[in-house]
Amino acid sequence: MRILILGSSLRGLADAARISLAAGTDVLMYDTESPEPPTDLEGRVTVLPSEWHPDYLKGVDRVITSPWFAEVNPPISDAIARGVEVITEAGFGLEHMDAPFVAVTGTNGKTTVTELVTDMLVASDVRAEGGGNLGSPISGMADTDAEVLVLELSSYQLRFLGGAVPTAAALLNIAPDHLDWHGTFERYVEAKARIFLGMDQNSVLAYNADDPVVVSAVSSAECMLVPCSGTTIPSNGNGVEGKRIFIDGQEFASPTDDPSFLFDLVAAGTVALAVGASTGGVRHGITSFRPGAHRRQIVETDDGIVWIDDSKATNPHATLAAVSAHAPVVLLAGGQNKGLDLSPIGSLEGVTNLIAFGEAGPAICHATRIPATIVESLADAVNMARTLAGSGDTVLLSPGCASFDEFSSYAERGDAFQRLVKQTEGTAA
């Protein structure tokens, strides 16, 4: 057997190589830059030149791919055209795992729900471990003693997941994102819908009853469907009424008024109960819930102005949710586009002023119906917000774009925003 690994820098791919070598498999490695495999793999794998050629696929039985290789790019498209099986590192890792797993996906909220489910299970004395797109690569979790794995799976990972089938899953929302990777929105939706392939009536799928794309996608599912909502209680489902959360007939006090976070709590509780969490464990997860870093995080209240860091919002759908939760706001949006239509940001109700920064600034402000200003950098945006906002206003950083034009990650962008906010006006300038 011969496999080709696309990508060499991610930990999970090195683990996949080790597993394959231990099974006596011939391993090739390719990357767009000259790969440098870990020291223990030197001389044991064949490193291919960095200029791609379809002949690299000769004799290859399987391709294990990094998420950095888009399905529209030649290494993947050539493999598909030749009939070579393609599987992600996540799918490969799951083939070597014995523990049942929970799968969580959606355009937004994946990390929050994955962490919540894990916390609820641990609080129920279930040995649970989170991983996937969040935390540990799955191929590196082979030695885990977890009773349940809780895995955040991106559309990249789901697109070529293989035959792994979760015991329970959550499909949170679907809105245009990563179209530069998938090519079309239809392909993106198809990738997300793969989360429930193979699930039967013994498996539970929690889904967003308020998202029409999700509702349409799950219509073909053959598993037990549980509709969930952060604003109401769907028929035969779980949701919210007043300041109370209702999950599988159990009632919980709500720790937040934010509809998006309420939905996350409902979906997480639904899935956690399906895989062995106790009511007490779910209650603990709900009452102790706090949004993660850079997720609508209040940074400071200065001169009556509330500054909120939502740098994690890397698509317009996430920005819409943040604006809805905090309106009216002075909105800071921008960064690097991911092939998305950014025009909805320029027409969001609840935005009193729009400050657009970075590469995507002009696209965001194209045909805007909101008072708007284009600036070059995040620092410029913060300084402009200081001139526009007054006591009683909320300044919201919710970029709706990736960070890679100016920063290495959304976290670095959020940290920079927080530093800028905490400086005096003169220092920030």
C-alpha positions in Angstrom: 0.0 0.0 0.0 1.2 3.5 -0.8 -0.2 6.7 0.6 0.5 10.4 -0.3 0.3 12.9 2.6 -0.5 16.5 1.5 1.1 18.8 4.0 3.9 18.2 6.4 3.8 20.9 9.1 0.7 19.9 11.0 1.1 17.6 14.0 -1.8 15.3 12.9 -0.2 14.6 9.6 3.1 13.5 11.2 1.0 11.2 13.4 -0.8 9.8 10.4 2.6 9.1 8.8 3.8 7.3 11.9 0.6 5.2 12.0 0.9 4.3 8.4 4.6 3.4 8.6 3.9 1.1 11.6 1.4 -0.7 9.4 4.1 -1.2 6.7 2.7 1.4 4.3 4.9 3.3 1.9 4.6 7.0 2.7 5.1 9.9 0.4 4.9 13.6 1.5 4.2 16.6 -0.6 3.9 20.3 0.4 3.8 23.5 -1.6 7.1 24.5 0.1 9.9 22.0 0.6 8.6 20.0 3.5 10.7 19.1 6.5 9.3 16.1 8.2 10.0 15.6 11.9 13.4 14.2 12.7 12.0 10.7 13.5 10.5 10.5 10.0 13.6 11.5 8.1 14.7 8.7 5.7 11.5 6.8 6.4 9.2 8.9 4.1 9.7 10.0 0.5 9.6 13.8 0.3 8.5 15.0 -3.1 9.6 18.2 -4.9 7.4 21.2 -4.1 6.3 21.9 -7.7 3.2 19.7 -8.1 3.0 17.2 -10.9 0.1 14.7 -11.4 2.6 11.9 -11.8 3.1 12.1 -8.0 -0.1 10.1 -7.8 1.3 7.1 -9.8 0.9 4.0 -7.6 -0.8 5.9 -4.8 -3.7 4.1 -3.2 -4.8 6.9 -0.9 -4.3 10.6 -0.2 -4.4 11.9 3.3 -4.8 15.7 3.2 -4.3 18.8 5.3 -7.1 21.3 5.4 -4.8 23.8 3.7 -5.3 22.0 0.4 -8.6 23.2 -1.1 -10.8 20.7 -2.9 -10.5 22.9 -6.0 -6.7 22.8 -6.1 -4.7 20.4 -8.4 -3.4 17.9 -5.8 -7.0 17.1 -4.7 -8.7 17.6 -8.0 -6.1 15.4 -9.8 -6.6 12.7 -7.2 -10.3 12.7 -7.6 -10.0 12.7 -11.4 -7.8 9.6 -11.1 -10.1 7.8 -8.7 -7.7 7.9 -5.8 -9.4 7.9 -2.5 -9.0 11.2 -0.6 -9.4 11.4 3.2 -8.7 14.1 5.7 -6.4 13.7 8.7 -9.5 13.7 10.8 -11.1 10.9 8.9 -7.9 8.9 8.9 -7.5 9.4 12.7 -11.1 8.3 13.4 -10.4 5.0 11.6 -7.9 4.3 14.3 -10.1 5.3 17.3 -12.3 2.9 19.3 -14.1 5.5 21.4 -17.5 6.8 20.2 -17.5 10.4 19.1 -19.7 13.5 19.0 -19.3 15.7 15.9 -20.0 19.4 16.0 -20.1 21.6 13.0 -21.5 24.9 11.7 -20.4 28.2 10.2 -20.2 29.7 13.6 -20.3 28.4 17.2 -18.4 25.2 16.7 -15.7 25.8 19.3 -18.2 27.1 21.9 -20.5 24.0 21.6 -17.6 21.5 21.5 -16.2 23.0 24.7 -19.7 23.0 26.3 -20.4 19.4 25.5 -17.0 18.3 26.8 -17.5 20.3 30.0 -21.0 18.8 30.5 -19.7 15.3 30.1 -16.7 15.8 32.4 -19.1 17.3 35.0 -21.1 14.1 34.7 -18.1 12.0 35.5 -17.7 10.8 31.9 -14.2 10.7 30.6 -14.5 13.0 27.6 -11.8 14.7 25.5 -12.2 17.5 22.9 -10.3 17.7 19.7 -10.4 17.9 15.9 -10.4 21.4 14.6 -10.2 22.5 18.2 -7.2 21.3 20.2 -5.6 17.9 19.5 -5.4 16.5 16.0 -7.4 13.3 15.9 -4.5 11.2 14.6 -2.6 12.1 17.7 -5.3 10.9 20.0 -4.9 7.2 19.4 -3.7 6.5 23.0 -6.5 8.4 24.7 -8.5 6.7 27.5 -11.5 8.9 26.8 -14.9 7.2 26.9 -16.3 9.8 24.5 -14.5 12.1 22.0 -16.1 15.5 21.3 -14.8 16.7 18.0 -15.1 20.1 16.3 -15.2 19.4 12.5 -14.7 22.0 9.9 -16.1 21.8 6.4 -12.6 21.1 5.2 -12.4 18.0 7.5 -16.0 16.9 6.7 -15.5 17.1 2.9 -13.3 14.0 2.9 -14.1 12.4 6.3 -14.4 8.9 5.1 -16.7 6.4 6.7 -16.6 7.6 10.3 -20.1 7.9 11.9 -20.7 9.9 15.1 -22.9 8.7 17.9 -24.4 12.2 18.1 -23.9 15.4 16.2 -24.8 19.0 16.1 -25.4 21.1 13.0 -25.4 24.7 14.2 -25.9 26.9 11.2 -24.8 27.3 7.6 -24.0 30.6 5.9 -21.6 31.4 3.1 -18.0 30.9 4.3 -14.8 29.4 2.9 -16.0 29.7 -0.7 -12.4 30.2 -1.8 -11.8 26.6 -0.6 -15.0 24.9 -1.7 -15.6 26.8 -4.9 -19.4 27.2 -4.4 -21.9 27.6 -1.6 -23.6 24.4 -2.7 -20.3 22.4 -2.2 -19.9 24.1 1.2 -23.4 23.0 2.3 -22.8 19.5 1.0 -19.6 19.3 3.1 -21.5 20.4 6.3 -24.3 17.9 5.6 -21.8 15.0 5.6 -21.8 15.2 9.4 -24.9 13.0 9.6 -24.0 10.5 6.8 -24.4 7.0 8.1 -26.2 8.0 11.3 -29.4 6.0 12.0 -32.3 6.2 14.4 -30.0 5.2 17.3 -28.1 8.4 16.7 -29.2 12.0 17.7 -28.7 15.1 15.5 -29.3 18.4 17.1 -30.0 21.0 14.5 -30.9 24.7 14.2 -34.6 25.0 13.6 -34.3 28.7 12.9 -31.8 28.3 10.0 -33.6 27.5 6.7 -30.5 26.2 5.1 -29.9 23.7 8.0 -33.6 22.7 8.0 -33.3 21.9 4.3 -30.0 20.1 4.7 -31.2 17.7 7.4 -34.4 16.7 5.5 -32.5 13.8 4.1 -31.1 12.6 7.4 -32.1 9.1 8.6 -31.2 9.7 12.3 -33.2 11.0 15.3 -33.7 14.7 14.6 -34.0 17.1 17.5 -34.8 20.7 16.5 -33.2 23.4 18.7 -33.7 27.1 19.0 -32.3 30.0 21.0 -35.5 32.1 20.8 -38.4 29.7 21.2 -39.2 26.0 21.8 -39.7 24.2 18.5 -42.3 21.4 18.2 -40.8 18.2 19.5 -37.6 20.0 20.2 -35.5 21.9 22.8 -35.2 25.7 23.2 -35.9 28.8 25.3 -38.9 30.4 26.9 -38.5 33.6 28.8 -35.4 33.3 30.9 -35.5 29.5 31.0 -33.9 26.8 28.9 -35.7 23.6 28.2 -33.8 20.5 27.1 -35.4 17.0 27.0 -38.1 18.0 29.5 -35.6 19.5 31.9 -35.6 23.2 32.9 -32.5 25.3 33.4 -31.9 29.0 34.3 -30.5 31.0 31.5 -27.0 32.7 32.0 -27.4 35.0 29.0 -29.8 36.9 26.9 -27.8 36.5 23.7 -29.9 34.3 21.3 -26.8 32.8 19.6 -25.2 31.7 22.9 -28.6 30.4 24.1 -28.8 28.3 21.0 -25.3 27.0 21.6 -26.3 26.0 25.2 -29.5 24.2 24.0 -27.6 22.3 21.2 -24.8 21.4 23.5 -27.1 20.1 26.2 -29.1 18.1 23.7 -26.0 16.3 22.4 -24.4 15.9 25.8 -27.5 14.1 27.2 -27.6 11.9 24.2 -24.1 10.5 24.9 -24.4 10.0 28.7 -24.3 13.4 30.5 -26.4 13.8 33.6 -28.9 16.5 34.2 -26.6 17.9 36.8 -23.6 17.9 34.4 -25.6 19.8 31.9 -26.8 22.3 34.5 -23.2 22.8 35.6 -22.2 23.5 32.0 -25.0 26.0 31.5 -24.5 27.9 34.8 -20.7 28.2 34.4 -20.9 29.2 30.8 -18.8 32.2 29.8 -18.1 33.2 26.2 -14.5 32.3 25.1 -11.8 34.9 24.3 -12.6 37.2 21.3 -16.2 36.1 21.2 -18.2 39.2 22.1 -15.9 39.8 25.0 -16.3 43.2 26.8 -12.9 44.7 26.9 -13.5 47.9 28.7 -16.0 50.7 29.5 -14.2 54.0 29.0 -15.9 57.4 29.2 -19.3 55.6 29.0 -18.3 53.8 25.8 -18.5 50.0 25.8 -15.8 48.3 23.7 -16.5 44.7 22.6 -14.0 42.2 21.0 -15.6 39.8 18.6 -12.5 39.1 16.5 -13.6 35.5 16.2 -16.4 36.7 13.7 -14.7 35.9 10.4 -17.8 35.9 8.2 -20.8 38.2 7.7 -23.1 35.7 9.4 -21.2 36.0 12.6 -21.1 39.7 12.4 -24.9 39.8 11.9 -25.3 37.7 15.1 -23.0 40.0 17.1 -24.7 43.2 15.9 -28.1 41.8 16.7 -27.0 41.0 20.2 -25.5 44.4 21.0 -27.3 47.0 18.7 -27.0 49.9 18.3 -23.3 49.8 17.7 -20.4 51.5 16.0 -19.1 48.6 14.0 -15.5 47.9 13.1 -15.4 45.4 10.2 -12.7 44.3 7.7 -9.6 42.2 7.1 -9.1 39.7 4.4 -12.1 38.4 2.4 -12.5 34.6 1.9 -14.4 34.8 -1.3 -17.6 35.9 0.3 -20.2 38.6 -0.5 -19.5 41.2 2.1 -22.2 43.6 1.1 -24.7 42.5 3.8 -22.4 44.1 6.4 -23.0 47.5 4.8 -26.8 47.2 5.4 -27.0 45.8 8.9 -29.8 47.3 11.0 -28.5 48.4 14.4 -25.2 49.9 13.1 -25.0 53.7 13.6 -21.6 54.0 12.0 -19.4 51.6 10.0 -15.6 51.8 10.1 -14.2 49.4 7.5 -10.5 48.5 7.6 -7.9 46.3 5.8 -8.0 44.8 2.4 -11.7 44.2 2.5 -12.6 47.7 3.6 -13.7 49.0 0.1 -15.8 45.8 -0.6 -17.6 46.2 2.7 -18.5 49.8 2.0 -19.5 49.2 -1.6 -23.2 50.2 -1.9 -23.4 50.6 1.9 -26.6 52.2 3.4 -24.8 53.0 6.7 -22.7 56.1 7.4 -19.2 54.6 6.6 -15.5 55.4 6.7 -12.7 53.4 5.1 -9.3 53.2 7.0 -6.2 51.2 6.4 -5.6 49.3 9.6 -7.2 48.1 12.8 -5.3 50.8 14.8 -6.8 53.5 12.4 -10.2 52.0 13.0 -9.9 52.2 16.8 -8.8 55.8 16.6 -11.7 56.7 14.3 -14.1 55.0 16.6 -12.9 57.2 19.4 -13.9 60.3 17.4 -17.3 58.9 16.5 -18.5 57.2 19.7 -19.8 59.0 22.7 -21.0 58.1 26.2 -23.6 55.4 26.0 -22.4 54.0 22.7 -21.0 50.5 22.0 -18.0 50.0 19.8 -18.0 46.5 18.4 -15.1 44.8 16.6 -16.8 42.1 14.6 -14.7 41.9 11.4 -16.7 39.5 9.2 -13.4 38.7 7.5 -10.3 36.7 8.1 -7.3 38.4 9.8 -4.5 37.4 7.5 -4.0 40.7 5.7 -2.6 42.2 9.0 -2.5 39.5 11.6 -1.6 35.8 11.8 -4.9 34.8 13.4 -8.2 36.2 14.8 -6.7 35.8 18.3 -3.7 38.0 17.4 -6.1 40.6 15.9 -8.3 40.5 19.1 -5.3 40.9 21.3 -4.2 43.9 19.3 -7.7 45.4 19.5 -7.7 45.0 23.3 -4.3 46.7 23.6 -5.4 49.6 21.5 -8.6 50.1 23.4 -6.8 50.1 26.8 -4.3 52.8 25.6 -5.1 56.4 26.1 -6.3 58.3 23.1 -3.0 60.0 22.6 -1.0 56.8 22.8 -3.3 55.0 20.5 -2.9 57.7 17.8 
